[in-house]
Amino acid sequence: DSSIIYPKNYNETDFIDNSNAFNAMFSIHDVLTRNGYSPVLSSYVTSHNIFTEYTSTPMLGNQSITLNIKQINTDEYVFDVYGTEPLLNNYMPQNAFEFYCRLECDGDIGKAIDKWRTDINNNLEFIREKDKFKIQDLAYKYRLIVCDQSVQTLPKQTTLNKELIRVDHFLNDEPYYYSVKLLSQVSPNHIMHRLAEHIAQTCDLPVSTVFLIGLAVFSGMSCRKWVVEYPDGGTLPTCLYVVAEQPSGTSKTRALTAFQRAFTNIINKAINTYNENLSAIEDLIENEKKKEKNQETITEMIDYANSLMPTTNTTPAGLEKSLIDSNGFFSAVSSEQGLFNTLLGLNYGGGKYNNNDILLNGRDGGFINVRRMGRECYAGHVVGNIVCFAQEGSIEKVISASNGTGVSERFLMIAEPHQLGQRNHTKSVPHQPELFMEYQKKCLFIKEILDDQARYEDLIKLKIDENDWHRINLFKNKIEPYLMDGQNLSHGVIRGAVNKVSMQVMGIAANLHLLEDGGENTTIDSKHIQTAIDITDQLIISLHNVCLKKDMIGTHAEFKAILDFFVGKPDNFKPTAQEIKKSRTKVKPFTGYNRKSLRVQYALDHLVEVSLLRYENNRYILNCIM
């Protein structure tokens, strides 16, 4: 593309990140109007298209640009741009950042990125004018805003012709994913860094997702030998709960198996040996009582070894029963949503109560004492990991099933862009047996677990240095202001998870330390604490993005919730603000806010600003086609 000037040190990832951030803040309309283009009044709407023509001032040569939104089907639109601006002859920009690059930076990407980063004060002023609901601190805002979505507003002149705006053009555009860069925080020499990169290349999966599920799989075994100690002497398991999403056909099972194989091979070998010993007892021991006692001992060893194998599908009752054989430990790993359907009780239906006690206590080693009629029950500490790497919808399932209990807050969540349509099926990724052998050596401690069958109280304590505790607390202070009502992390779905950052930092750091050090040093290395903080920080952004994408929070979710109130109502329906608030404070996303009525009012004001609603005589009138 001859209209683009690439800098010598051009970094495609850097370009994508800055482009995404810019596009989340500004629309094409914003960039055109601030560069001297004005929408003409002859905008028009047909049954399938909306055309808006922009004409530049004479100083810019009186060139014109036409925006064309074409409807493909009920829920899909294509956004095209046409124009005769000389700078745009070779390539027509398709988003706000590309227009910004060409109209304000002579097509120089490097210049555009530098200008975008350094012109913060002007950007902040413009953003505040454009959207008063976005957070004020641009330093943290720049990293969060890439998760957000600006509403693509048509010029208000369309309403001058008494044409109603189609709400589809505001609410049906597909949100983009946000690619986190978890490995950028991890040493390239770390075994999990190298293994995640290799498996991601082999399976054509996003590397950060692969890294996170790999660490979580490892945590399912490490939590049976180690805990992390709090300053007050309390302990936290090293296990992690992770839910990750990728579409069907993306080798999710293959990736999970690659991380599990090091453990399952050792466990299967032990089970085979136990079975051989069990068979040999019949011939070697003549005394029946001694034979029976030995058979019982070996059978218990087999049951314990089987309990180490990750379950792919279990009910709460089934998981509860397995705790007896495992001394309170469990591991649930699956590439199917069925794991959540059963584990979270979603298959019960009929309004039955979901028993999430094990999941609530398993992440932090809580004590349970279950009593059930007619069967043996478990009493003691419960510890386990959960890894669900499945199709889209998995995150909604865990958040929905949580229903305010706190289960979802314990999960790390990630949903990165898939690579379907971009894979090269002829490429060959060299096998690296030495890499897997190195990983397997890191997992040999499972043999000790098979022999010791330790309880939670007996596990080895990993410590965190006092300075690193201070570092963790500084991180918590950094994000604390964003938990205030009205801020970007104030919604209940996110706020609860953010309040668990200490737990996540401790778990991530412990497993990184064990994979590198093997537990020889019981004090977690400071570098792993900092890495865990950086990873957790990125995953907060990822969670924010996931919630936006799935319309759990944000402008789109709030718009939809309020506009749904008008669905099915007569044309003369004109509710007051109080009537709207009374209804909408009971539905999502407003139920997740503390100051629900105020949040509804903010959204109403915003809907009026973008002309989707009109406010006349203290009543709201629908001003769009639903």
C-alpha positions as CSV (number, residue, x, y, z in Angstrom):
1,D,0.0,0.0,0.0
2,S,1.8,3.1,-1.3
3,S,-0.2,5.5,0.8
4,I,1.2,4.1,4.0
5,I,4.6,5.0,5.3
6,Y,6.0,2.2,7.5
7,P,8.7,3.1,10.1
8,K,11.9,1.2,10.1
9,N,11.0,-0.5,13.4
10,Y,7.4,-1.1,12.4
11,N,5.7,-3.4,14.9
12,E,2.4,-4.8,13.7
13,T,1.2,-5.6,17.2
14,D,1.9,-2.1,18.4
15,F,0.0,-0.7,15.4
16,I,-3.0,-3.0,16.1
17,D,-3.1,-2.1,19.8
18,N,-3.0,1.7,19.1
19,S,-5.5,1.4,16.3
20,N,-7.9,-0.5,18.5
21,A,-7.5,2.0,21.3
22,F,-8.1,4.9,19.0
23,N,-11.1,3.3,17.3
24,A,-12.7,2.6,20.7
25,M,-12.5,6.3,21.5
26,F,-13.3,7.9,18.2
27,S,-15.6,7.2,15.3
28,I,-14.8,8.0,11.7
29,H,-17.3,10.8,12.0
30,D,-15.2,12.3,14.8
31,V,-12.0,12.3,12.8
32,L,-13.6,13.7,9.6
33,T,-15.4,16.5,11.4
34,R,-12.3,17.6,13.3
35,N,-10.3,17.7,10.0
36,G,-12.7,20.1,8.3
37,Y,-15.2,17.7,6.8
38,S,-18.9,18.5,7.4
39,P,-21.8,16.1,6.9
40,V,-24.2,17.5,4.3
41,L,-27.9,17.7,4.9
42,S,-28.7,15.4,2.0
43,S,-28.1,12.2,4.1
44,Y,-30.7,9.7,3.1
45,V,-32.0,6.3,4.2
46,T,-33.3,3.4,2.0
47,S,-34.6,0.1,3.2
48,H,-31.1,-1.5,2.9
49,N,-28.6,1.4,3.1
50,I,-27.7,4.5,4.9
51,F,-25.6,7.0,3.0
52,T,-24.0,10.1,4.6
53,E,-21.9,12.4,2.5
54,Y,-19.1,14.5,4.0
55,T,-17.7,17.5,2.2
56,S,-14.5,19.2,3.1
57,T,-14.0,23.0,3.4
58,P,-12.7,24.9,0.4
59,M,-9.3,25.1,2.1
60,L,-9.0,21.4,1.8
61,G,-10.0,21.4,-1.9
62,N,-13.7,20.8,-1.5
63,Q,-13.2,17.0,-1.8
64,S,-16.0,14.7,-0.6
65,I,-16.2,11.5,1.2
66,T,-19.3,9.2,1.4
67,L,-19.9,6.7,4.2
68,N,-22.1,3.8,3.2
69,I,-23.6,1.4,5.7
70,K,-25.0,-1.5,3.8
71,Q,-27.4,-4.1,5.4
72,I,-26.4,-7.7,4.5
73,N,-29.1,-9.4,6.6
74,T,-31.1,-8.7,9.7
75,D,-28.1,-8.5,12.1
76,E,-25.1,-7.8,9.8
77,Y,-23.9,-4.6,8.2
78,V,-20.9,-3.7,6.1
79,F,-19.3,-0.3,6.6
80,D,-17.7,1.2,3.4
81,V,-16.1,4.5,2.7
82,Y,-15.7,6.2,-0.7
83,G,-13.9,9.4,-1.5
84,T,-11.7,11.5,-3.8
85,E,-9.2,12.9,-1.2
86,P,-5.8,12.6,-3.0
87,L,-4.2,11.0,0.1
88,L,-6.8,8.3,-0.1
89,N,-6.5,7.4,-3.7
90,N,-4.5,4.2,-3.3
91,Y,-6.2,2.8,-0.3
92,M,-9.5,3.7,1.3
93,P,-9.3,3.8,5.1
94,Q,-11.8,1.5,6.9
95,N,-11.6,2.9,10.4
96,A,-11.0,6.0,12.5
97,F,-7.3,5.4,13.1
98,E,-6.6,4.9,9.4
99,F,-8.3,8.2,8.6
100,Y,-6.3,9.8,11.4
101,C,-3.1,8.4,10.0
102,R,-3.8,9.8,6.5
103,L,-5.5,13.1,7.2
104,E,-3.4,14.2,10.2
105,C,-0.1,12.4,9.9
106,D,0.5,12.2,6.1
107,G,-0.1,8.4,6.1
108,D,2.9,7.8,8.4
109,I,2.0,5.1,10.9
110,G,4.9,5.8,13.1
111,K,4.1,9.5,13.3
112,A,0.4,8.7,13.9
113,I,1.2,6.4,16.8
114,D,3.6,8.9,18.4
115,K,1.1,11.8,17.9
116,W,-1.6,9.7,19.4
117,R,0.4,8.8,22.4
118,T,1.9,12.2,23.1
119,D,-1.1,14.4,22.4
120,I,-2.8,13.1,25.6
121,N,-4.2,16.4,26.9
122,N,-6.1,17.2,23.7
123,N,-7.3,13.6,23.5
124,L,-8.5,13.7,27.0
125,E,-10.4,16.9,26.5
126,F,-12.0,15.5,23.3
127,I,-13.0,12.3,25.0
128,R,-14.6,14.1,27.9
129,E,-16.7,16.2,25.6
130,K,-17.6,13.1,23.5
131,D,-18.5,10.7,26.3
132,K,-18.8,11.8,29.9
133,F,-19.3,8.2,31.1
134,K,-15.7,7.1,30.3
135,I,-13.3,7.2,33.2
136,Q,-11.2,10.3,33.8
137,D,-7.7,8.9,34.3
138,L,-6.3,8.5,30.8
139,A,-3.2,6.6,31.9
140,Y,-5.3,3.7,33.1
141,K,-8.0,4.7,30.7
142,Y,-5.8,4.0,27.7
143,R,-5.4,0.4,28.8
144,L,-9.1,-0.1,29.6
145,I,-10.6,1.8,26.8
146,V,-9.4,-0.7,24.2
147,C,-12.0,-2.9,25.8
148,D,-14.8,-0.3,25.3
149,Q,-16.8,0.5,22.3
150,S,-17.8,3.9,21.2
151,V,-21.3,4.1,19.7
152,Q,-21.1,4.7,16.0
153,T,-23.5,7.7,15.7
154,L,-24.8,9.0,12.5
155,P,-24.8,12.8,12.1
156,K,-27.8,14.4,13.8
157,Q,-28.8,16.0,10.5
158,T,-30.5,12.7,9.6
159,T,-33.2,13.6,12.1
160,L,-33.7,17.0,10.5
161,N,-35.3,15.2,7.6
162,K,-37.7,13.5,10.0
163,E,-36.1,10.1,9.3
164,L,-36.0,7.8,12.3
165,I,-32.6,6.3,13.0
166,R,-32.4,2.5,12.8
167,V,-31.3,1.3,16.3
168,D,-29.6,-1.7,14.5
169,H,-26.9,0.7,13.4
170,F,-26.0,1.4,17.0
171,L,-26.5,-1.9,18.7
172,N,-25.7,-4.7,16.2
173,D,-22.1,-4.0,15.3
174,E,-19.9,-6.8,16.4
175,P,-17.5,-5.9,19.3
176,Y,-13.9,-6.8,18.7
177,Y,-11.8,-8.9,21.0
178,Y,-8.8,-7.6,22.9
179,S,-5.6,-9.7,22.7
180,V,-3.7,-9.7,25.9
181,K,0.0,-10.3,25.9
182,L,0.6,-12.4,29.0
183,L,3.8,-13.8,27.7
184,S,5.4,-10.4,27.4
185,Q,5.5,-10.4,31.2
186,V,7.1,-13.8,31.5
187,S,10.8,-14.6,31.0
188,P,11.4,-16.1,27.5
189,N,13.5,-18.8,29.2
190,H,10.6,-19.9,31.5
191,I,9.4,-23.4,30.7
192,M,5.7,-22.3,30.5
193,H,6.6,-19.5,28.2
194,R,8.4,-21.8,25.7
195,L,5.8,-24.6,26.1
196,A,2.9,-22.3,25.6
197,E,4.4,-20.7,22.4
198,H,5.1,-24.2,21.0
199,I,1.6,-25.6,21.7
200,A,0.0,-22.3,20.4
201,Q,1.9,-22.6,17.1
202,T,1.1,-26.3,16.8
203,C,-2.7,-25.8,17.5
204,D,-3.1,-22.4,15.9
205,L,-4.4,-20.9,19.2
206,P,-3.8,-17.5,20.8
207,V,-0.7,-17.9,22.9
208,S,-1.9,-16.0,26.0
209,T,-4.9,-18.3,26.2
210,V,-2.7,-21.4,25.9
211,F,-0.4,-20.0,28.6
212,L,-3.2,-19.4,31.0
213,I,-4.8,-22.8,30.6
214,G,-1.4,-24.5,30.8
215,L,-0.6,-22.7,34.1
216,A,-4.1,-23.7,35.4
217,V,-3.6,-27.3,34.5
218,F,-0.3,-27.4,36.3
219,S,-1.9,-25.8,39.3
220,G,-4.3,-28.7,39.7
221,M,-1.3,-30.9,40.8
222,S,0.8,-28.3,42.5
223,C,-2.1,-27.5,44.9
224,R,-1.7,-31.0,46.3
225,K,1.8,-30.3,47.6
226,W,2.1,-26.6,48.2
227,V,0.2,-23.7,49.6
228,V,1.0,-19.9,49.8
229,E,1.2,-18.4,53.3
230,Y,-0.4,-15.1,54.2
231,P,1.4,-12.6,56.5
232,D,-1.0,-13.6,59.3
233,G,-0.2,-17.3,58.9
234,G,-3.2,-18.3,56.9
235,T,-2.8,-20.2,53.7
236,L,-4.1,-20.2,50.2
237,P,-4.0,-23.1,47.7
238,T,-1.9,-22.7,44.5
239,C,-4.8,-23.8,42.4
240,L,-6.4,-21.6,39.7
241,Y,-9.9,-21.4,38.2
242,V,-9.8,-20.5,34.5
243,V,-12.5,-20.2,31.8
244,A,-11.3,-19.6,28.3
245,E,-13.2,-19.4,25.0
246,Q,-12.5,-20.4,21.5
247,P,-14.8,-21.5,18.7
248,S,-15.4,-25.2,17.8
249,G,-12.7,-26.8,15.7
250,T,-9.8,-24.9,17.2
251,S,-7.9,-27.8,18.8
252,K,-8.8,-27.0,22.4
253,T,-8.7,-30.6,23.6
254,R,-5.3,-31.1,21.9
255,A,-3.9,-28.1,23.8
256,L,-5.3,-29.3,27.1
257,T,-4.0,-32.8,26.6
258,A,-0.5,-31.5,25.9
259,F,-0.3,-30.0,29.3
260,Q,-2.0,-32.9,31.1
261,R,0.0,-35.7,29.5
262,A,3.0,-35.3,31.9
263,F,0.8,-36.0,34.9
264,T,-1.6,-38.5,33.4
265,N,1.3,-40.7,32.1
266,I,2.8,-41.0,35.6
267,I,-0.6,-41.6,37.2
268,N,-1.6,-44.3,34.6
269,K,1.7,-46.0,35.1
270,A,1.1,-46.1,38.9
271,I,-2.4,-47.4,38.4
272,N,-1.1,-50.2,36.2
273,T,1.5,-51.2,38.7
274,Y,-1.1,-51.2,41.5
275,N,-3.4,-53.4,39.4
276,E,-0.5,-55.8,38.7
277,N,0.2,-56.0,42.4
278,L,-3.4,-56.6,43.2
279,S,-3.5,-59.5,40.7
280,A,-0.3,-60.9,42.2
281,I,-1.6,-61.0,45.8
282,E,-3.9,-63.9,44.8
283,D,-0.9,-66.1,44.1
284,L,1.6,-64.8,46.6
285,I,-0.4,-64.6,49.8
286,E,-2.1,-67.7,51.2
287,N,-3.4,-66.2,54.4
288,E,-6.9,-64.9,53.6
289,K,-7.0,-62.2,56.2
290,K,-3.6,-60.9,55.2
291,K,-4.6,-61.2,51.5
292,E,-7.9,-59.2,52.2
293,K,-6.0,-56.5,54.0
294,N,-3.4,-56.1,51.3
295,Q,-6.1,-56.1,48.6
296,E,-8.0,-53.4,50.5
297,T,-4.8,-51.3,50.8
298,I,-4.0,-51.5,47.2
299,T,-7.6,-50.8,46.2
300,E,-7.5,-47.6,48.2
301,M,-4.2,-46.7,46.5
302,I,-5.9,-47.2,43.1
303,D,-8.9,-45.1,44.1
304,Y,-6.6,-42.3,45.3
305,A,-4.6,-42.5,42.0
306,N,-7.8,-42.3,40.0
307,S,-8.9,-39.3,42.0
308,L,-5.8,-37.5,40.7
309,M,-7.0,-37.8,37.2
310,P,-8.9,-34.7,36.0
311,T,-12.6,-35.1,35.7
312,T,-14.2,-33.9,32.5
313,N,-17.8,-34.0,33.6
314,T,-19.3,-34.3,37.1
315,T,-22.2,-33.1,39.2
316,P,-21.7,-31.4,42.5
317,A,-22.8,-34.6,44.2
318,G,-20.3,-36.7,42.2
319,L,-17.5,-34.2,43.0
320,E,-18.5,-34.3,46.7
321,K,-18.2,-38.0,46.8
322,S,-14.8,-38.1,45.1
323,L,-13.4,-35.9,47.9
324,I,-13.4,-38.9,50.3
325,D,-10.9,-40.8,48.1
326,S,-8.8,-37.7,47.4
327,N,-8.5,-36.3,50.9
328,G,-10.4,-33.2,49.7
329,F,-8.7,-32.5,46.4
330,F,-10.3,-32.3,43.0
331,S,-9.4,-31.3,39.4
332,A,-12.0,-30.5,36.7
333,V,-10.6,-30.0,33.2
334,S,-12.6,-30.0,30.0
335,S,-12.9,-28.6,26.5
336,E,-16.7,-28.8,26.6
337,Q,-19.3,-26.6,28.2
338,G,-20.9,-29.7,29.6
339,L,-18.5,-29.4,32.5
340,F,-20.2,-26.2,33.7
341,N,-23.7,-27.5,32.9
342,T,-23.2,-30.3,35.4
343,L,-20.7,-28.9,37.8
344,L,-22.7,-25.7,38.3
345,G,-26.0,-27.5,38.4
346,L,-27.3,-25.8,35.2
347,N,-28.9,-29.1,34.0
348,Y,-31.2,-29.2,37.0
349,G,-33.7,-26.6,35.9
350,G,-36.9,-26.0,37.6
351,G,-35.5,-23.4,39.8
352,K,-33.5,-25.9,41.9
353,Y,-30.8,-24.5,44.1
354,N,-27.3,-24.9,42.7
355,N,-25.0,-26.3,45.3
356,N,-21.8,-24.4,44.7
357,D,-20.2,-24.9,48.2
358,I,-17.3,-27.0,46.8
359,L,-16.5,-24.5,44.1
360,L,-16.7,-21.6,46.5
361,N,-14.4,-23.2,49.0
362,G,-12.1,-25.1,46.6
363,R,-10.2,-22.0,45.4
364,D,-9.2,-20.9,48.8
365,G,-9.0,-24.1,50.7
366,G,-12.2,-23.6,52.8
367,F,-13.6,-26.1,55.2
368,I,-16.8,-28.0,54.4
369,N,-18.8,-30.4,56.5
370,V,-21.4,-32.0,54.3
371,R,-24.2,-34.1,55.6
372,R,-26.4,-36.2,53.2
373,M,-28.9,-38.9,54.0
374,G,-28.0,-42.4,53.0
375,R,-24.4,-41.9,51.9
376,E,-20.9,-41.3,53.3
377,C,-19.9,-37.7,53.2
378,Y,-16.7,-35.6,53.4
379,A,-15.7,-33.2,56.1
380,G,-12.5,-31.2,55.8
381,H,-10.6,-28.7,53.6
382,V,-11.5,-28.8,49.9
383,V,-9.0,-27.7,47.2
384,G,-9.1,-28.0,43.5
385,N,-8.6,-26.4,40.1
386,I,-11.1,-25.9,37.3
387,V,-10.2,-25.3,33.6
388,C,-12.9,-25.0,31.1
389,F,-11.5,-24.3,27.7
390,A,-14.7,-24.4,25.5
391,Q,-16.8,-22.6,23.0
392,E,-18.3,-19.2,23.2
393,G,-20.9,-19.0,26.0
394,S,-18.8,-20.6,28.7
395,I,-18.1,-17.3,30.4
396,E,-21.8,-16.4,30.4
397,K,-22.6,-19.8,32.0
398,V,-20.3,-19.3,34.9
399,I,-21.4,-15.7,35.5
400,S,-25.0,-16.6,35.2
401,A,-24.7,-19.7,37.5
402,S,-22.8,-17.7,40.1
403,N,-25.9,-15.5,40.6
404,G,-24.2,-13.3,43.2
405,T,-22.7,-16.2,45.2
406,G,-19.1,-15.3,44.3
407,V,-18.2,-18.4,42.2
408,S,-17.5,-16.4,39.0
409,E,-15.2,-14.0,41.0
410,R,-12.8,-16.8,41.5
411,F,-12.3,-17.4,37.8
412,L,-9.7,-15.9,35.5
413,M,-11.5,-15.3,32.2
414,I,-10.0,-14.8,28.7
415,A,-11.6,-14.7,25.2
416,E,-9.0,-13.8,22.5
417,P,-9.5,-13.5,18.8
418,H,-9.6,-16.9,17.1
419,Q,-7.4,-17.8,14.1
420,L,-10.1,-19.5,11.9
421,G,-9.7,-18.4,8.4
422,Q,-6.1,-17.5,8.9
423,R,-4.5,-20.9,9.5
424,N,-2.0,-22.5,7.1
425,H,-2.7,-26.2,7.1
426,T,0.5,-27.0,5.1
427,K,2.9,-25.4,7.7
428,S,5.0,-27.7,9.7
429,V,5.9,-27.0,13.4
430,P,8.9,-29.0,14.4
431,H,8.2,-31.4,17.3
432,Q,10.3,-30.5,20.4
433,P,10.5,-33.7,22.5
434,E,13.2,-32.1,24.7
435,L,10.8,-29.3,25.6
436,F,8.2,-31.8,26.8
437,M,10.8,-33.9,28.6
438,E,11.9,-30.7,30.5
439,Y,8.2,-30.0,31.4
440,Q,7.7,-33.6,32.5
441,K,10.7,-33.3,34.9
442,K,9.0,-30.3,36.5
443,C,5.9,-32.6,37.0
444,L,7.7,-35.5,38.7
445,F,6.6,-34.3,42.1
446,I,3.3,-36.1,41.3
447,K,5.1,-39.3,42.4
448,E,5.5,-38.0,45.9
449,I,1.8,-37.1,46.0
450,L,0.9,-40.6,45.0
451,D,3.0,-42.0,47.8
452,D,2.3,-39.4,50.6
453,Q,-1.5,-38.8,50.1
454,A,-1.1,-35.6,52.2
455,R,-3.9,-33.6,53.6
456,Y,-4.3,-29.9,53.2
457,E,-2.9,-29.2,56.7
458,D,0.4,-31.1,55.8
459,L,1.2,-29.2,52.6
460,I,4.5,-27.2,52.2
461,K,4.1,-23.5,52.8
462,L,5.5,-21.0,50.2
463,K,6.2,-17.6,51.5
464,I,6.1,-14.1,50.0
465,D,8.7,-11.5,51.1
466,E,7.5,-8.5,53.0
467,N,8.5,-6.1,50.2
468,D,6.5,-8.2,47.7
469,W,3.4,-8.0,49.9
470,H,3.9,-4.2,49.8
471,R,4.1,-4.4,46.0
472,I,0.9,-6.4,45.9
473,N,-0.8,-3.8,48.1
474,L,0.4,-1.0,45.9
475,F,-1.2,-2.7,43.0
476,K,-4.5,-3.0,44.9
477,N,-4.3,0.7,45.7
478,K,-3.7,1.5,42.0
479,I,-7.0,-0.1,41.0
480,E,-9.0,0.8,44.1
481,P,-10.3,4.2,42.7
482,Y,-11.9,2.4,39.7
483,L,-14.2,0.4,42.0
484,M,-16.1,3.5,43.1
485,D,-19.7,3.8,41.9
486,G,-19.8,5.0,38.3
487,Q,-16.2,4.0,37.5
488,N,-15.2,1.4,34.9
489,L,-14.7,-1.4,37.4
490,S,-17.8,-0.7,39.5
491,H,-20.2,-3.2,38.0
492,G,-20.8,-6.2,40.3
493,V,-19.5,-8.7,37.8
494,I,-16.1,-7.0,37.6
495,R,-15.9,-5.5,41.1
496,G,-16.1,-8.9,42.8
497,A,-13.3,-10.3,40.6
498,V,-11.1,-7.3,41.1
499,N,-11.4,-7.8,44.9
500,K,-9.8,-11.2,44.5
501,V,-6.6,-9.9,42.9
502,S,-4.4,-10.9,45.8
503,M,-5.6,-14.5,45.5
504,Q,-4.9,-14.5,41.7
505,V,-1.4,-12.9,42.1
506,M,-0.5,-15.5,44.8
507,G,-1.7,-18.4,42.7
508,I,0.0,-17.3,39.4
509,A,3.2,-16.4,41.1
510,A,3.4,-19.6,43.1
511,N,3.0,-21.8,39.9
512,L,5.5,-19.8,37.9
513,H,7.9,-20.2,40.8
514,L,7.4,-23.9,41.2
515,L,7.8,-24.4,37.4
516,E,11.2,-22.7,37.5
517,D,12.5,-23.5,41.0
518,G,10.7,-26.8,41.7
519,G,10.0,-25.6,45.2
520,E,13.6,-25.9,46.5
521,N,13.3,-22.3,47.7
522,T,10.1,-21.8,49.7
523,T,10.2,-18.1,49.3
524,I,8.6,-17.1,45.9
525,D,11.0,-15.1,43.8
526,S,10.2,-11.4,43.6
527,K,10.3,-11.5,39.8
528,H,7.4,-13.9,39.8
529,I,5.4,-11.7,42.1
530,Q,5.8,-8.8,39.7
531,T,5.0,-11.0,36.7
532,A,1.9,-12.2,38.4
533,I,0.8,-8.6,39.1
534,D,1.3,-7.6,35.5
535,I,-0.6,-10.7,34.3
536,T,-3.5,-10.0,36.7
537,D,-3.5,-6.4,35.6
538,Q,-3.9,-7.5,32.0
539,L,-6.6,-10.0,32.9
540,I,-8.6,-7.3,34.6
541,I,-8.6,-5.5,31.2
542,S,-9.5,-8.8,29.5
543,L,-12.5,-9.3,31.9
544,H,-13.6,-5.8,31.3
545,N,-13.5,-6.5,27.6
546,V,-15.3,-9.8,27.9
547,C,-18.1,-8.2,29.8
548,L,-18.5,-5.4,27.2
549,K,-18.4,-7.9,24.4
550,K,-21.1,-10.0,25.9
551,D,-23.3,-6.9,26.8
552,M,-23.0,-7.5,30.5
553,I,-21.8,-3.9,31.1
554,G,-21.3,-0.8,29.0
555,T,-23.1,1.6,26.7
556,H,-24.5,-1.1,24.4
557,A,-25.9,-3.2,27.3
558,E,-27.5,-0.1,28.9
559,F,-29.0,1.1,25.6
560,K,-30.5,-2.3,24.9
561,A,-31.9,-2.7,28.4
562,I,-33.7,0.7,28.2
563,L,-34.8,0.4,24.5
564,D,-36.3,-3.1,25.3
565,F,-38.7,-1.3,27.6
566,F,-40.3,0.3,24.5
567,V,-40.6,-3.0,22.7
568,G,-44.2,-4.1,22.2
569,K,-45.6,-0.8,23.4
570,P,-48.0,1.3,21.4
571,D,-46.7,4.2,19.3
572,N,-47.9,6.8,21.8
573,F,-46.0,5.2,24.7
574,K,-44.3,8.0,26.5
575,P,-43.0,6.9,29.9
576,T,-41.6,9.2,32.6
577,A,-38.0,8.7,33.9
578,Q,-39.5,7.3,37.1
579,E,-41.4,4.6,35.2
580,I,-38.4,3.6,33.3
581,K,-36.2,3.5,36.4
582,K,-38.7,1.4,38.3
583,S,-38.6,-1.2,35.5
584,R,-35.0,-1.1,34.3
585,T,-33.3,-1.2,37.8
586,K,-34.5,-4.8,38.0
587,V,-32.8,-6.0,34.8
588,K,-29.2,-6.4,33.7
589,P,-26.8,-4.7,33.4
590,F,-28.3,-2.2,35.9
591,T,-28.8,-4.8,38.6
592,G,-25.0,-5.0,38.9
593,Y,-24.6,-1.4,40.0
594,N,-25.0,0.1,43.4
595,R,-26.6,3.3,42.3
596,K,-29.0,1.8,39.8
597,S,-31.4,4.7,39.4
598,L,-28.6,7.1,38.8
599,R,-27.0,4.8,36.2
600,V,-30.4,4.5,34.4
601,Q,-30.6,8.3,34.3
602,Y,-27.1,8.6,32.8
603,A,-28.1,6.1,30.1
604,L,-31.3,8.0,29.4
605,D,-29.4,11.2,29.0
606,H,-27.0,9.5,26.6
607,L,-29.8,8.0,24.5
608,V,-31.2,11.5,24.2
609,E,-27.8,12.9,23.2
610,V,-27.5,10.4,20.3
611,S,-31.1,11.0,19.3
612,L,-32.4,7.4,20.0
613,L,-34.8,8.9,22.4
614,R,-36.5,12.4,22.6
615,Y,-37.3,14.1,25.9
616,E,-40.4,16.2,25.7
617,N,-42.7,17.4,28.6
618,N,-40.9,15.3,31.1
619,R,-41.5,12.1,29.1
620,Y,-39.3,10.0,26.8
621,I,-40.3,9.2,23.3
622,L,-38.8,6.5,21.1
623,N,-36.9,8.2,18.2
624,C,-35.6,5.1,16.4
625,I,-36.8,2.1,14.5
626,M,-36.5,-1.0,16.7
